Amino acid sequence: MSDLQMLTQEEVAELLHCHVNTITLLREVGIIPAIRTGKHFMFSQEEIRLFQKDYRGMDVSNKFKALQSFKLVSARKQGLVVDSVY
């Protein structure tokens, strides 16, 4: 059952060593999917693992860069050949 444990935005921010606002940005862009529970959002551990795998080496430090990275990862998942967006 421990694999079903969900994480809050604050817990994800702590795990990834970033600010909660960064997690909000990544959620809003669609990089890290979340489940809304009332006022709060919850994140699965699997989604965090996928984020770490799919976005390794990418810059998602602001909205523009996060959107560009999201497009690149989406293209890779669809099997489209994309060298870089930067």
ZIRAJO-V89721 format. One record per residue. RES is the residue in one letter. SS is DSSP state (@ for helix, = for strand, . for the rest). PSI is psi in degrees with one decimal (* if undefined). Layout:
BEGIN
res	ss	psi
RES	SS	PSI
RES	SS	PSI
END
This chain:
BEGIN
res	ss	psi
M	.	-18.5
S	@	-22.9
D	@	-10.3
L	@	-3.3
Q	.	130.6
M	=	156.1
L	=	145.2
T	=	168.0
Q	@	-40.0
E	@	-40.4
E	@	-39.6
V	@	-44.0
A	@	-42.2
E	@	-43.4
L	@	-39.9
L	@	0.8
H	.	52.0
C	.	177.2
H	.	151.9
V	@	-35.0
N	@	-32.6
T	@	-41.0
I	@	-40.0
T	@	-46.2
L	@	-48.0
L	@	-34.8
R	@	-45.6
E	@	-36.2
V	@	-27.6
G	.	6.5
I	.	-42.7
I	.	102.9
P	.	147.0
A	.	165.2
I	=	128.3
R	=	127.7
T	=	89.3
G	.	-122.2
K	.	-15.5
H	=	164.2
F	=	143.3
M	=	145.5
F	=	135.8
S	=	149.9
Q	@	-34.9
E	@	-40.4
E	@	-35.6
I	@	-42.2
R	@	-44.2
L	@	-40.7
F	@	-47.6
Q	@	-38.7
K	@	-51.2
D	@	-32.6
Y	.	14.8
R	.	129.1
G	.	-1.2
M	.	158.3
D	.	114.6
V	.	34.7
S	.	-15.8
N	.	173.3
K	@	-43.2
F	@	-50.1
K	@	-36.6
A	@	-43.0
L	@	-41.4
Q	@	-43.6
S	@	-40.6
F	@	-43.2
K	@	-41.6
L	@	-47.2
V	@	-41.6
S	@	-41.9
A	@	-41.0
R	@	-43.5
K	@	-28.4
Q	.	-3.0
G	.	10.4
L	.	143.0
V	.	118.1
V	.	123.2
D	.	-53.6
S	.	156.0
V	.	-2.8
Y	.	*
END
